[in-house]
């Protein structure tokens, strides 16, 4: 009888540990899922910001010929070329 009681105790203890392990595993999986969702949202925001940055860069690049022409007409060709050579 003591043997079957000890076996029943071991089975109960095993079942309790298994249940606790499964609960911890479930909580960890939920945390991982939350982190993955946060990462996806952050990646989307990053992607949007990179698109905006590319657009702004292209806009600035498109205005350069206009500013070069304005500088040439204001300061003369020589001064503009000298300033551009210093930027390089």
PDB file of N, CA, C and O in Angstrom:
ATOM      1  N   UNK A   1       0.807  -1.181   0.000  1.00  0.00           N
ATOM      2  CA  UNK A   1       0.000   0.000   0.000  1.00  0.00           C
ATOM      3  C   UNK A   1       0.868   1.270   0.000  1.00  0.00           C
ATOM      4  O   UNK A   1       0.564   2.248  -0.684  1.00  0.00           O
ATOM      5  N   UNK A   2       1.948   1.228   0.781  1.00  0.00           N
ATOM      6  CA  UNK A   2       2.835   2.381   0.852  1.00  0.00           C
ATOM      7  C   UNK A   2       3.477   2.640  -0.503  1.00  0.00           C
ATOM      8  O   UNK A   2       3.737   3.782  -0.882  1.00  0.00           O
ATOM      9  N   UNK A   3       3.725   1.559  -1.217  1.00  0.00           N
ATOM     10  CA  UNK A   3       4.329   1.676  -2.537  1.00  0.00           C
ATOM     11  C   UNK A   3       3.390   2.363  -3.514  1.00  0.00           C
ATOM     12  O   UNK A   3       3.810   3.228  -4.282  1.00  0.00           O
ATOM     13  N   UNK A   4       2.121   1.981  -3.486  1.00  0.00           N
ATOM     14  CA  UNK A   4       1.171   2.613  -4.391  1.00  0.00           C
ATOM     15  C   UNK A   4       0.902   4.058  -3.978  1.00  0.00           C
ATOM     16  O   UNK A   4       0.642   4.907  -4.831  1.00  0.00           O
ATOM     17  N   UNK A   5       0.964   4.339  -2.691  1.00  0.00           N
ATOM     18  CA  UNK A   5       0.787   5.706  -2.212  1.00  0.00           C
ATOM     19  C   UNK A   5       1.955   6.586  -2.670  1.00  0.00           C
ATOM     20  O   UNK A   5       1.758   7.731  -3.074  1.00  0.00           O
ATOM     21  N   UNK A   6       3.177   6.035  -2.601  1.00  0.00           N
ATOM     22  CA  UNK A   6       4.360   6.772  -3.044  1.00  0.00           C
ATOM     23  C   UNK A   6       4.301   7.005  -4.556  1.00  0.00           C
ATOM     24  O   UNK A   6       4.661   8.076  -5.042  1.00  0.00           O
ATOM     25  N   UNK A   7       3.845   5.998  -5.285  1.00  0.00           N
ATOM     26  CA  UNK A   7       3.725   6.137  -6.736  1.00  0.00           C
ATOM     27  C   UNK A   7       2.677   7.192  -7.079  1.00  0.00           C
ATOM     28  O   UNK A   7       2.873   7.992  -7.994  1.00  0.00           O
ATOM     29  N   UNK A   8       1.569   7.194  -6.350  1.00  0.00           N
ATOM     30  CA  UNK A   8       0.521   8.187  -6.584  1.00  0.00           C
ATOM     31  C   UNK A   8       1.034   9.582  -6.266  1.00  0.00           C
ATOM     32  O   UNK A   8       0.708  10.541  -6.965  1.00  0.00           O
ATOM     33  N   UNK A   9       1.838   9.697  -5.211  1.00  0.00           N
ATOM     34  CA  UNK A   9       2.421  10.999  -4.851  1.00  0.00           C
ATOM     35  C   UNK A   9       3.366  11.493  -5.947  1.00  0.00           C
ATOM     36  O   UNK A   9       3.360  12.669  -6.311  1.00  0.00           O
ATOM     37  N   UNK A  10       4.180  10.563  -6.467  1.00  0.00           N
ATOM     38  CA  UNK A  10       5.113  10.932  -7.545  1.00  0.00           C
ATOM     39  C   UNK A  10       4.347  11.361  -8.793  1.00  0.00           C
ATOM     40  O   UNK A  10       4.724  12.334  -9.447  1.00  0.00           O
ATOM     41  N   UNK A  11       3.295  10.658  -9.122  1.00  0.00           N
ATOM     42  CA  UNK A  11       2.476  11.014 -10.286  1.00  0.00           C
ATOM     43  C   UNK A  11       1.820  12.375 -10.097  1.00  0.00           C
ATOM     44  O   UNK A  11       1.765  13.174 -11.032  1.00  0.00           O
ATOM     45  N   UNK A  12       1.329  12.640  -8.912  1.00  0.00           N
ATOM     46  CA  UNK A  12       0.691  13.927  -8.616  1.00  0.00           C
ATOM     47  C   UNK A  12       1.737  15.051  -8.702  1.00  0.00           C
ATOM     48  O   UNK A  12       1.487  16.116  -9.267  1.00  0.00           O
ATOM     49  N   UNK A  13       2.912  14.777  -8.122  1.00  0.00           N
ATOM     50  CA  UNK A  13       3.981  15.782  -8.169  1.00  0.00           C
ATOM     51  C   UNK A  13       4.414  16.040  -9.616  1.00  0.00           C
ATOM     52  O   UNK A  13       4.637  17.185 -10.008  1.00  0.00           O
ATOM     53  N   UNK A  14       4.529  14.972 -10.401  1.00  0.00           N
ATOM     54  CA  UNK A  14       4.887  15.104 -11.817  1.00  0.00           C
ATOM     55  C   UNK A  14       3.829  15.927 -12.558  1.00  0.00           C
ATOM     56  O   UNK A  14       4.162  16.802 -13.356  1.00  0.00           O
ATOM     57  N   UNK A  15       2.573  15.642 -12.291  1.00  0.00           N
ATOM     58  CA  UNK A  15       1.475  16.370 -12.942  1.00  0.00           C
ATOM     59  C   UNK A  15       1.507  17.846 -12.557  1.00  0.00           C
ATOM     60  O   UNK A  15       1.266  18.707 -13.403  1.00  0.00           O
ATOM     61  N   UNK A  16       1.801  18.151 -11.296  1.00  0.00           N
ATOM     62  CA  UNK A  16       1.879  19.553 -10.842  1.00  0.00           C
ATOM     63  C   UNK A  16       3.042  20.281 -11.532  1.00  0.00           C
ATOM     64  O   UNK A  16       2.895  21.413 -11.994  1.00  0.00           O
ATOM     65  N   UNK A  17       4.192  19.611 -11.592  1.00  0.00           N
ATOM     66  CA  UNK A  17       5.358  20.222 -12.244  1.00  0.00           C
ATOM     67  C   UNK A  17       5.096  20.430 -13.735  1.00  0.00           C
ATOM     68  O   UNK A  17       5.466  21.458 -14.303  1.00  0.00           O
ATOM     69  N   UNK A  18       4.464  19.457 -14.352  1.00  0.00           N
ATOM     70  CA  UNK A  18       4.150  19.563 -15.773  1.00  0.00           C
ATOM     71  C   UNK A  18       3.197  20.724 -16.024  1.00  0.00           C
ATOM     72  O   UNK A  18       3.373  21.487 -16.973  1.00  0.00           O
ATOM     73  N   UNK A  19       2.185  20.852 -15.166  1.00  0.00           N
ATOM     74  CA  UNK A  19       1.230  21.953 -15.315  1.00  0.00           C
ATOM     75  C   UNK A  19       1.923  23.304 -15.130  1.00  0.00           C
ATOM     76  O   UNK A  19       1.653  24.247 -15.873  1.00  0.00           O
ATOM     77  N   UNK A  20       2.819  23.399 -14.138  1.00  0.00           N
ATOM     78  CA  UNK A  20       3.547  24.650 -13.901  1.00  0.00           C
ATOM     79  C   UNK A  20       4.453  24.975 -15.097  1.00  0.00           C
ATOM     80  O   UNK A  20       4.542  26.121 -15.536  1.00  0.00           O
ATOM     81  N   UNK A  21       5.120  23.937 -15.606  1.00  0.00           N
ATOM     82  CA  UNK A  21       5.983  24.135 -16.767  1.00  0.00           C
ATOM     83  C   UNK A  21       5.175  24.615 -17.963  1.00  0.00           C
ATOM     84  O   UNK A  21       5.591  25.542 -18.658  1.00  0.00           O
ATOM     85  N   UNK A  22       4.031  23.998 -18.211  1.00  0.00           N
ATOM     86  CA  UNK A  22       3.199  24.400 -19.341  1.00  0.00           C
ATOM     87  C   UNK A  22       2.701  25.834 -19.182  1.00  0.00           C
ATOM     88  O   UNK A  22       2.621  26.573 -20.163  1.00  0.00           O
ATOM     89  N   UNK A  23       2.366  26.231 -17.959  1.00  0.00           N
ATOM     90  CA  UNK A  23       1.904  27.602 -17.714  1.00  0.00           C
ATOM     91  C   UNK A  23       3.028  28.602 -17.988  1.00  0.00           C
ATOM     92  O   UNK A  23       2.808  29.632 -18.627  1.00  0.00           O
ATOM     93  N   UNK A  24       4.230  28.294 -17.504  1.00  0.00           N
ATOM     94  CA  UNK A  24       5.378  29.174 -17.752  1.00  0.00           C
ATOM     95  C   UNK A  24       5.663  29.267 -19.253  1.00  0.00           C
ATOM     96  O   UNK A  24       5.939  30.346 -19.778  1.00  0.00           O
ATOM     97  N   UNK A  25       5.594  28.131 -19.925  1.00  0.00           N
ATOM     98  CA  UNK A  25       5.825  28.098 -21.369  1.00  0.00           C
ATOM     99  C   UNK A  25       4.790  28.937 -22.101  1.00  0.00           C
ATOM    100  O   UNK A  25       5.134  29.676 -23.024  1.00  0.00           O
ATOM    101  N   UNK A  26       3.536  28.835 -21.706  1.00  0.00           N
ATOM    102  CA  UNK A  26       2.472  29.628 -22.319  1.00  0.00           C
ATOM    103  C   UNK A  26       2.724  31.121 -22.114  1.00  0.00           C
ATOM    104  O   UNK A  26       2.569  31.908 -23.047  1.00  0.00           O
ATOM    105  N   UNK A  27       3.108  31.513 -20.905  1.00  0.00           N
ATOM    106  CA  UNK A  27       3.395  32.922 -20.623  1.00  0.00           C
ATOM    107  C   UNK A  27       4.572  33.419 -21.456  1.00  0.00           C
ATOM    108  O   UNK A  27       4.544  34.538 -21.967  1.00  0.00           O
ATOM    109  N   UNK A  28       5.609  32.587 -21.593  1.00  0.00           N
ATOM    110  CA  UNK A  28       6.757  32.982 -22.419  1.00  0.00           C
ATOM    111  C   UNK A  28       6.365  33.124 -23.885  1.00  0.00           C
ATOM    112  O   UNK A  28       6.799  34.058 -24.559  1.00  0.00           O
ATOM    113  N   UNK A  29       5.556  32.209 -24.374  1.00  0.00           N
ATOM    114  CA  UNK A  29       5.104  32.313 -25.759  1.00  0.00           C
ATOM    115  C   UNK A  29       4.255  33.564 -25.981  1.00  0.00           C
ATOM    116  O   UNK A  29       4.334  34.195 -27.035  1.00  0.00           O
ATOM    117  N   UNK A  30       3.446  33.917 -24.990  1.00  0.00           N
ATOM    118  CA  UNK A  30       2.652  35.142 -25.102  1.00  0.00           C
ATOM    119  C   UNK A  30       3.551  36.368 -25.111  1.00  0.00           C
ATOM    120  O   UNK A  30       3.310  37.315 -25.860  1.00  0.00           O
ATOM    121  N   UNK A  31       4.593  36.354 -24.274  1.00  0.00           N
ATOM    122  CA  UNK A  31       5.554  37.462 -24.270  1.00  0.00           C
ATOM    123  C   UNK A  31       6.281  37.569 -25.608  1.00  0.00           C
ATOM    124  O   UNK A  31       6.477  38.668 -26.127  1.00  0.00           O
ATOM    125  N   UNK A  32       6.676  36.432 -26.160  1.00  0.00           N
ATOM    126  CA  UNK A  32       7.349  36.424 -27.464  1.00  0.00           C
ATOM    127  C   UNK A  32       6.419  36.968 -28.540  1.00  0.00           C
ATOM    128  O   UNK A  32       6.843  37.739 -29.401  1.00  0.00           O
ATOM    129  N   UNK A  33       5.165  36.572 -28.493  1.00  0.00           N
ATOM    130  CA  UNK A  33       4.185  37.055 -29.467  1.00  0.00           C
ATOM    131  C   UNK A  33       4.020  38.569 -29.362  1.00  0.00           C
ATOM    132  O   UNK A  33       3.973  39.262 -30.377  1.00  0.00           O
ATOM    133  N   UNK A  34       3.933  39.077 -28.142  1.00  0.00           N
ATOM    134  CA  UNK A  34       3.811  40.525 -27.933  1.00  0.00           C
ATOM    135  C   UNK A  34       5.034  41.249 -28.486  1.00  0.00           C
ATOM    136  O   UNK A  34       4.906  42.268 -29.164  1.00  0.00           O
ATOM    137  N   UNK A  35       6.219  40.717 -28.192  1.00  0.00           N
ATOM    138  CA  UNK A  35       7.448  41.337 -28.705  1.00  0.00           C
ATOM    139  C   UNK A  35       7.505  41.302 -30.224  1.00  0.00           C
ATOM    140  O   UNK A  35       7.951  42.262 -30.852  1.00  0.00           O
ATOM    141  N   UNK A  36       7.062  40.211 -30.813  1.00  0.00           N
ATOM    142  CA  UNK A  36       7.053  40.108 -32.281  1.00  0.00           C
ATOM    143  C   UNK A  36       6.091  41.128 -32.888  1.00  0.00           C
ATOM    144  O   UNK A  36       6.397  41.731 -33.916  1.00  0.00           O
ATOM    145  N   UNK A  37       4.938  41.324 -32.262  1.00  0.00           N
ATOM    146  CA  UNK A  37       3.985  42.313 -32.764  1.00  0.00           C
ATOM    147  C   UNK A  37       4.566  43.719 -32.633  1.00  0.00           C
ATOM    148  O   UNK A  37       4.430  44.535 -33.544  1.00  0.00           O
ATOM    149  N   UNK A  38       5.213  44.004 -31.500  1.00  0.00           N
ATOM    150  CA  UNK A  38       5.849  45.312 -31.319  1.00  0.00           C
ATOM    151  C   UNK A  38       6.938  45.537 -32.363  1.00  0.00           C
ATOM    152  O   UNK A  38       7.053  46.625 -32.927  1.00  0.00           O
ATOM    153  N   UNK A  39       7.729  44.505 -32.612  1.00  0.00           N
ATOM    154  CA  UNK A  39       8.801  44.622 -33.606  1.00  0.00           C
ATOM    155  C   UNK A  39       8.221  44.885 -34.995  1.00  0.00           C
ATOM    156  O   UNK A  39       8.766  45.681 -35.759  1.00  0.00           O
ATOM    157  N   UNK A  40       7.129  44.223 -35.316  1.00  0.00           N
ATOM    158  CA  UNK A  40       6.501  44.427 -36.632  1.00  0.00           C
ATOM    159  C   UNK A  40       5.994  45.858 -36.770  1.00  0.00           C
ATOM    160  O   UNK A  40       6.142  46.474 -37.826  1.00  0.00           O
ATOM    161  N   UNK A  41       5.397  46.387 -35.705  1.00  0.00           N
ATOM    162  CA  UNK A  41       4.913  47.776 -35.765  1.00  0.00           C
ATOM    163  C   UNK A  41       6.086  48.741 -35.884  1.00  0.00           C
ATOM    164  O   UNK A  41       6.022  49.705 -36.648  1.00  0.00           O
ATOM    165  N   UNK A  42       7.163  48.487 -35.128  1.00  0.00           N
ATOM    166  CA  UNK A  42       8.333  49.358 -35.203  1.00  0.00           C
ATOM    167  C   UNK A  42       8.979  49.284 -36.582  1.00  0.00           C
ATOM    168  O   UNK A  42       9.437  50.297 -37.111  1.00  0.00           O
ATOM    169  N   UNK A  43       9.016  48.091 -37.162  1.00  0.00           N
ATOM    170  CA  UNK A  43       9.581  47.952 -38.499  1.00  0.00           C
ATOM    171  C   UNK A  43       8.751  48.742 -39.506  1.00  0.00           C
ATOM    172  O   UNK A  43       9.295  49.384 -40.404  1.00  0.00           O
ATOM    173  N   UNK A  44       7.421  48.689 -39.347  1.00  0.00           N
ATOM    174  CA  UNK A  44       6.550  49.460 -40.235  1.00  0.00           C
ATOM    175  C   UNK A  44       6.818  50.950 -40.112  1.00  0.00           C
ATOM    176  O   UNK A  44       6.870  51.658 -41.117  1.00  0.00           O
ATOM    177  N   UNK A  45       6.990  51.431 -38.879  1.00  0.00           N
ATOM    178  CA  UNK A  45       7.295  52.849 -38.654  1.00  0.00           C
ATOM    179  C   UNK A  45       8.654  53.204 -39.245  1.00  0.00           C
ATOM    180  O   UNK A  45       8.821  54.255 -39.865  1.00  0.00           O
ATOM    181  N   UNK A  46       9.619  52.315 -39.045  1.00  0.00           N
ATOM    182  CA  UNK A  46      10.949  52.555 -39.601  1.00  0.00           C
ATOM    183  C   UNK A  46      10.892  52.623 -41.119  1.00  0.00           C
ATOM    184  O   UNK A  46      11.519  53.485 -41.735  1.00  0.00           O
ATOM    185  N   UNK A  47      10.145  51.720 -41.709  1.00  0.00           N
ATOM    186  CA  UNK A  47      10.005  51.707 -43.164  1.00  0.00           C
ATOM    187  C   UNK A  47       9.362  53.006 -43.656  1.00  0.00           C
ATOM    188  O   UNK A  47       9.808  53.582 -44.648  1.00  0.00           O
ATOM    189  N   UNK A  48       8.318  53.467 -42.966  1.00  0.00           N
ATOM    190  CA  UNK A  48       7.672  54.734 -43.330  1.00  0.00           C
ATOM    191  C   UNK A  48       8.652  55.896 -43.217  1.00  0.00           C
ATOM    192  O   UNK A  48       8.703  56.759 -44.094  1.00  0.00           O
ATOM    193  N   UNK A  49       9.428  55.917 -42.139  1.00  0.00           N
ATOM    194  CA  UNK A  49      10.393  57.000 -41.950  1.00  0.00           C
ATOM    195  C   UNK A  49      11.489  56.965 -43.005  1.00  0.00           C
ATOM    196  O   UNK A  49      11.933  58.014 -43.472  1.00  0.00           O
ATOM    197  N   UNK A  50      11.929  55.765 -43.386  1.00  0.00           N
ATOM    198  CA  UNK A  50      12.937  55.672 -44.448  1.00  0.00           C
ATOM    199  C   UNK A  50      12.382  56.160 -45.780  1.00  0.00           C
ATOM    200  O   UNK A  50      13.086  56.821 -46.543  1.00  0.00           O
ATOM    201  N   UNK A  51      11.118  55.837 -46.062  1.00  0.00           N
ATOM    202  CA  UNK A  51      10.490  56.340 -47.292  1.00  0.00           C
ATOM    203  C   UNK A  51      10.442  57.863 -47.293  1.00  0.00           C
ATOM    204  O   UNK A  51      10.715  58.498 -48.312  1.00  0.00           O
ATOM    205  N   UNK A  52      10.091  58.446 -46.146  1.00  0.00           N
ATOM    206  CA  UNK A  52      10.054  59.919 -46.046  1.00  0.00           C
ATOM    207  C   UNK A  52      11.441  60.507 -46.232  1.00  0.00           C
ATOM    208  O   UNK A  52      11.603  61.515 -46.919  1.00  0.00           O
ATOM    209  N   UNK A  53      12.454  59.875 -45.617  1.00  0.00           N
ATOM    210  CA  UNK A  53      13.821  60.364 -45.740  1.00  0.00           C
ATOM    211  C   UNK A  53      14.297  60.309 -47.191  1.00  0.00           C
ATOM    212  O   UNK A  53      14.944  61.237 -47.675  1.00  0.00           O
ATOM    213  N   UNK A  54      13.973  59.221 -47.875  1.00  0.00           N
ATOM    214  CA  UNK A  54      14.339  59.105 -49.288  1.00  0.00           C
ATOM    215  C   UNK A  54      13.659  60.197 -50.101  1.00  0.00           C
ATOM    216  O   UNK A  54      14.285  60.813 -50.963  1.00  0.00           O
ATOM    217  N   UNK A  55      12.386  60.438 -49.831  1.00  0.00           N
ATOM    218  CA  UNK A  55      11.658  61.492 -50.536  1.00  0.00           C
ATOM    219  C   UNK A  55      12.264  62.861 -50.297  1.00  0.00           C
ATOM    220  O   UNK A  55      12.406  63.651 -51.230  1.00  0.00           O
ATOM    221  N   UNK A  56      12.623  63.149 -49.046  1.00  0.00           N
ATOM    222  CA  UNK A  56      13.242  64.440 -48.738  1.00  0.00           C
ATOM    223  C   UNK A  56      14.603  64.578 -49.416  1.00  0.00           C
ATOM    224  O   UNK A  56      14.941  65.640 -49.937  1.00  0.00           O
ATOM    225  N   UNK A  57      15.373  63.499 -49.402  1.00  0.00           N
ATOM    226  CA  UNK A  57      16.686  63.527 -50.053  1.00  0.00           C
ATOM    227  C   UNK A  57      16.543  63.790 -51.547  1.00  0.00           C
ATOM    228  O   UNK A  57      17.300  64.569 -52.124  1.00  0.00           O
ATOM    229  N   UNK A  58      15.571  63.137 -52.165  1.00  0.00           N
ATOM    230  CA  UNK A  58      15.343  63.356 -53.593  1.00  0.00           C
ATOM    231  C   UNK A  58      14.882  64.788 -53.850  1.00  0.00           C
ATOM    232  O   UNK A  58      15.268  65.394 -54.850  1.00  0.00           O
ATOM    233  N   UNK A  59      14.067  65.328 -52.962  1.00  0.00           N
ATOM    234  CA  UNK A  59      13.608  66.714 -53.127  1.00  0.00           C
ATOM    235  C   UNK A  59      14.771  67.690 -53.015  1.00  0.00           C
ATOM    236  O   UNK A  59      14.874  68.639 -53.793  1.00  0.00           O
ATOM    237  N   UNK A  60      15.640  67.453 -52.049  1.00  0.00           N
ATOM    238  CA  UNK A  60      16.804  68.328 -51.880  1.00  0.00           C
ATOM    239  C   UNK A  60      17.717  68.220 -53.100  1.00  0.00           C
ATOM    240  O   UNK A  60      18.216  69.226 -53.604  1.00  0.00           O
ATOM    241  N   UNK A  61      17.928  66.997 -53.567  1.00  0.00           N
ATOM    242  CA  UNK A  61      18.784  66.807 -54.747  1.00  0.00           C
ATOM    243  C   UNK A  61      18.183  67.492 -55.976  1.00  0.00           C
ATOM    244  O   UNK A  61      18.918  68.025 -56.808  1.00  0.00           O
ATOM    245  N   UNK A  62      16.877  67.482 -56.093  1.00  0.00           N
ATOM    246  CA  UNK A  62      16.223  68.108 -57.247  1.00  0.00           C
ATOM    247  C   UNK A  62      16.353  69.624 -57.211  1.00  0.00           C
ATOM    248  O   UNK A  62      16.318  70.269 -58.259  1.00  0.00           O
ATOM    249  N   UNK A  63      16.503  70.203 -56.022  1.00  0.00           N
ATOM    250  CA  UNK A  63      16.616  71.665 -55.931  1.00  0.00           C
ATOM    251  C   UNK A  63      18.047  72.154 -56.141  1.00  0.00           C
ATOM    252  O   UNK A  63      18.263  73.355 -56.309  1.00  0.00           O
ATOM    253  N   UNK A  64      19.015  71.265 -56.135  1.00  0.00           N
ATOM    254  CA  UNK A  64      20.413  71.690 -56.258  1.00  0.00           C
ATOM    255  C   UNK A  64      20.687  72.467 -57.539  1.00  0.00           C
ATOM    256  O   UNK A  64      21.335  73.512 -57.475  1.00  0.00           O
ATOM    257  N   UNK A  65      20.222  72.002 -58.705  1.00  0.00           N
ATOM    258  CA  UNK A  65      20.486  72.798 -59.918  1.00  0.00           C
ATOM    259  C   UNK A  65      19.906  74.211 -59.813  1.00  0.00           C
ATOM    260  O   UNK A  65      20.499  75.166 -60.314  1.00  0.00           O
ATOM    261  N   UNK A  66      18.753  74.340 -59.166  1.00  0.00           N
ATOM    262  CA  UNK A  66      18.148  75.664 -59.006  1.00  0.00           C
ATOM    263  C   UNK A  66      19.033  76.555 -58.142  1.00  0.00           C
ATOM    264  O   UNK A  66      19.250  77.724 -58.461  1.00  0.00           O
ATOM    265  N   UNK A  67      19.541  75.996 -57.050  1.00  0.00           N
ATOM    266  CA  UNK A  67      20.406  76.782 -56.174  1.00  0.00           C
ATOM    267  C   UNK A  67      21.734  77.099 -56.851  1.00  0.00           C
ATOM    268  O   UNK A  67      22.289  78.179 -56.650  1.00  0.00           O
ATOM    269  N   UNK A  68      22.243  76.177 -57.642  1.00  0.00           N
ATOM    270  CA  UNK A  68      23.483  76.450 -58.369  1.00  0.00           C
ATOM    271  C   UNK A  68      23.275  77.590 -59.371  1.00  0.00           C
ATOM    272  O   UNK A  68      24.118  78.478 -59.493  1.00  0.00           O
ATOM    273  N   UNK A  69      22.166  77.557 -60.071  1.00  0.00           N
ATOM    274  CA  UNK A  69      21.874  78.620 -61.038  1.00  0.00           C
ATOM    275  C   UNK A  69      21.712  79.952 -60.328  1.00  0.00           C
ATOM    276  O   UNK A  69      22.201  80.975 -60.809  1.00  0.00           O
ATOM    277  N   UNK A  70      21.037  79.953 -59.197  1.00  0.00           N
ATOM    278  CA  UNK A  70      20.856  81.187 -58.427  1.00  0.00           C
ATOM    279  C   UNK A  70      22.208  81.716 -57.943  1.00  0.00           C
ATOM    280  O   UNK A  70      22.468  82.917 -58.006  1.00  0.00           O
ATOM    281  N   UNK A  71      23.052  80.829 -57.467  1.00  0.00           N
ATOM    282  CA  UNK A  71      24.371  81.255 -56.993  1.00  0.00           C
ATOM    283  C   UNK A  71      25.205  81.823 -58.139  1.00  0.00           C
ATOM    284  O   UNK A  71      25.893  82.831 -57.971  1.00  0.00           O
ATOM    285  N   UNK A  72      25.143  81.184 -59.287  1.00  0.00           N
ATOM    286  CA  UNK A  72      25.908  81.685 -60.445  1.00  0.00           C
ATOM    287  C   UNK A  72      25.433  83.075 -60.859  1.00  0.00           C
ATOM    288  O   UNK A  72      26.241  83.956 -61.152  1.00  0.00           O
ATOM    289  N   UNK A  73      24.120  83.260 -60.878  1.00  0.00           N
ATOM    290  CA  UNK A  73      23.607  84.559 -61.298  1.00  0.00           C
ATOM    291  C   UNK A  73      23.895  85.626 -60.248  1.00  0.00           C
ATOM    292  O   UNK A  73      24.040  86.802 -60.581  1.00  0.00           O
ATOM    293  N   UNK A  74      23.978  85.223 -58.994  1.00  0.00           N
ATOM    294  CA  UNK A  74      24.211  86.194 -57.928  1.00  0.00           C
ATOM    295  C   UNK A  74      25.695  86.473 -57.730  1.00  0.00           C
ATOM    296  O   UNK A  74      26.100  87.631 -57.627  1.00  0.00           O
ATOM    297  N   UNK A  75      26.504  85.426 -57.676  1.00  0.00           N
ATOM    298  CA  UNK A  75      27.915  85.592 -57.332  1.00  0.00           C
ATOM    299  C   UNK A  75      28.862  85.422 -58.510  1.00  0.00           C
ATOM    300  O   UNK A  75      30.053  85.709 -58.389  1.00  0.00           O
ATOM    301  N   UNK A  76      28.365  84.973 -59.614  1.00  0.00           N
ATOM    302  CA  UNK A  76      29.219  84.748 -60.783  1.00  0.00           C
ATOM    303  C   UNK A  76      29.705  83.311 -60.843  1.00  0.00           C
ATOM    304  O   UNK A  76      29.756  82.608 -59.834  1.00  0.00           O
ATOM    305  N   UNK A  77      30.054  82.899 -62.033  1.00  0.00           N
ATOM    306  CA  UNK A  77      30.466  81.516 -62.298  1.00  0.00           C
ATOM    307  C   UNK A  77      31.685  81.128 -61.474  1.00  0.00           C
ATOM    308  O   UNK A  77      31.721  80.039 -60.901  1.00  0.00           O
ATOM    309  N   UNK A  78      32.682  82.002 -61.407  1.00  0.00           N
ATOM    310  CA  UNK A  78      33.939  81.668 -60.730  1.00  0.00           C
ATOM    311  C   UNK A  78      33.711  81.407 -59.245  1.00  0.00           C
ATOM    312  O   UNK A  78      34.229  80.426 -58.711  1.00  0.00           O
ATOM    313  N   UNK A  79      32.964  82.245 -58.581  1.00  0.00           N
ATOM    314  CA  UNK A  79      32.715  82.078 -57.148  1.00  0.00           C
ATOM    315  C   UNK A  79      31.929  80.802 -56.876  1.00  0.00           C
ATOM    316  O   UNK A  79      32.170  80.122 -55.879  1.00  0.00           O
ATOM    317  N   UNK A  80      31.002  80.481 -57.747  1.00  0.00           N
ATOM    318  CA  UNK A  80      30.191  79.271 -57.571  1.00  0.00           C
ATOM    319  C   UNK A  80      31.047  78.027 -57.733  1.00  0.00           C
ATOM    320  O   UNK A  80      30.947  77.095 -56.936  1.00  0.00           O
ATOM    321  N   UNK A  81      31.884  78.005 -58.756  1.00  0.00           N
ATOM    322  CA  UNK A  81      32.759  76.850 -58.971  1.00  0.00           C
ATOM    323  C   UNK A  81      33.743  76.695 -57.822  1.00  0.00           C
ATOM    324  O   UNK A  81      34.052  75.573 -57.421  1.00  0.00           O
ATOM    325  N   UNK A  82      34.238  77.804 -57.289  1.00  0.00           N
ATOM    326  CA  UNK A  82      35.175  77.756 -56.168  1.00  0.00           C
ATOM    327  C   UNK A  82      34.481  77.182 -54.925  1.00  0.00           C
ATOM    328  O   UNK A  82      35.059  76.361 -54.212  1.00  0.00           O
ATOM    329  N   UNK A  83      33.262  77.610 -54.674  1.00  0.00           N
ATOM    330  CA  UNK A  83      32.513  77.094 -53.522  1.00  0.00           C
ATOM    331  C   UNK A  83      32.221  75.602 -53.678  1.00  0.00           C
ATOM    332  O   UNK A  83      32.311  74.846 -52.711  1.00  0.00           O
ATOM    333  N   UNK A  84      31.871  75.177 -54.901  1.00  0.00           N
ATOM    334  CA  UNK A  84      31.588  73.763 -55.144  1.00  0.00           C
ATOM    335  C   UNK A  84      32.848  72.919 -54.981  1.00  0.00           C
ATOM    336  O   UNK A  84      32.779  71.794 -54.485  1.00  0.00           O
ATOM    337  N   UNK A  85      34.007  73.454 -55.397  1.00  0.00           N
ATOM    338  CA  UNK A  85      35.246  72.686 -55.257  1.00  0.00           C
ATOM    339  C   UNK A  85      35.631  72.543 -53.786  1.00  0.00           C
ATOM    340  O   UNK A  85      36.243  71.542 -53.411  1.00  0.00           O
ATOM    341  N   UNK A  86      35.291  73.507 -52.955  1.00  0.00           N
ATOM    342  CA  UNK A  86      35.569  73.409 -51.522  1.00  0.00           C
ATOM    343  C   UNK A  86      34.655  72.390 -50.847  1.00  0.00           C
ATOM    344  O   UNK A  86      35.040  71.773 -49.854  1.00  0.00           O
ATOM    345  N   UNK A  87      33.446  72.212 -51.382  1.00  0.00           N
ATOM    346  CA  UNK A  87      32.516  71.232 -50.812  1.00  0.00           C
ATOM    347  C   UNK A  87      32.955  69.810 -51.119  1.00  0.00           C
ATOM    348  O   UNK A  87      32.651  68.900 -50.347  1.00  0.00           O
ATOM    349  N   UNK A  88      33.644  69.597 -52.199  1.00  0.00           N
ATOM    350  CA  UNK A  88      34.047  68.242 -52.621  1.00  0.00           C
ATOM    351  C   UNK A  88      35.132  67.674 -51.773  1.00  0.00           C
ATOM    352  O   UNK A  88      35.571  66.548 -52.006  1.00  0.00           O
TER     353      UNK A  88
END
